[in-house]
């Protein structure tokens, strides 16, 4: 009984604290965010919204923490990764758009609204029960007198108090409230968190969408790697393997000829040497296609620099990352950049290309920009949709900005950690 | 001539030792890993080091890193780097200190024993030996650019050979013309590229690469 009473008192205090944060913090955040979002069209909102939304997230996260600590209610969090990656206006706009597009933002706003209405009410009930009960007792011990004398009948809850008798009834009712508080207070706090969870938890639809996406990207990944294996097998079979067979044949002919016709044998030796050199070249190209040696040796930054050196147009590479990302991501990013560069050279028509690689906040961002004619798009059959699929396997995204007249900017982002 | 050799594949290492010995080189050490190479380079003072790019324990570019470190410790230490693939990036790193005495060749080049040995001797003598693949990549990339575009096909040929690190005599033999003709071509090339004439082999390559590097 004592522990129950204590738990109830603690819940009362917690309810009060929750109600206060809701009525002060959430109300403030909700109104400010609404104002800020409505100011986006005139530009001011672009600067104010991201920091406000970050505060909203912090508020939601602190509630998640309390939910787990106080009532054991777990509220999953599913914010999309990403933070300030680029400076300047473009980076700010990007950040704002990314946060606004995140379905978690909509859920946060929904939660703020329920928090300041239903959430605050439920939380406030916990301390209110205790206070109302206490007030009933106080009425009975004499507080009723000055109150009634000053203002006539006083309504305590639903009881008209106008005499010592009715004040006694108020005490009974107050006791009733306190008994009720003892039993329901922890439940009230828990319901408050349940209400929060109802708005904050990613919906089933979101999860189903995510499953669909994972299925699709896994399919793509398996397809791509199977096709890749077939290509490698074919290249080996038609190329290096055939050349080695021819070399073996040449060598056995040489063996037969070496004494009879040394001149002819010498010619065949030269042919065999050429064959072996060609086999090596083919193998080298094949290896480059599977996993470029510089990538294995130096990582993404230098691999892209080496790639840039081989381009027929001048290409500036700027890399800002410490350590290396996981090998599969590194490889996907490399081939994506390679494809983007090939496109830029083939179709861009510009004479300069810039590649920017940054790794911040658990996400790898690459921008390939050329000063060409523009007009590129991600569509069926274009090389860029292949890149998109490749990145999709890692939850990466591709964005192409290419107005007619240029410039073309291909941006890729892959969430990943670096070591 | 005293050589330190680093190559992790036994067959290749063995073959290289045999080949170099056949041409009268003295093999001071034939090692198979980066740390061993660093130790050998520091202690044995070879006339030239022949180094594979990819070595244990990291199996990345350990050999190249060891070679670069050894050259920082002993500027001008002749190093010939061999690789399964050639990258301009690595070529630039080797040439960057401007001391000469560097080479960077595809492993396939050992097929032609004499040319390979010639390259080792050239590097040991403070010259350079750049793989034709590196040079042709550089030239093909820049061929649309103005100054290089102004070169005649013959001059381009000469420049390619020059960039590989060959002397005028060698170029003349290869192109079957007189040495005087080559000298005339080279001074034309330098004039067209706006580079001061220099008779130092190594300088010539550096000048060419530096120009190409300018983008």
Interface residues (C-beta under 8 A of the other chain):
Chain A: X273 X276 X277 X280 X281 X284 X287 X288 X293 X294 X296 X297 X298 X302 X305 X306 X309 X310 X311 X312 X314
Chain B: X53 X54 X60 X61 X84 X85 X87 X88 X89 X108 X111 X137 X140 X141 X144 X215
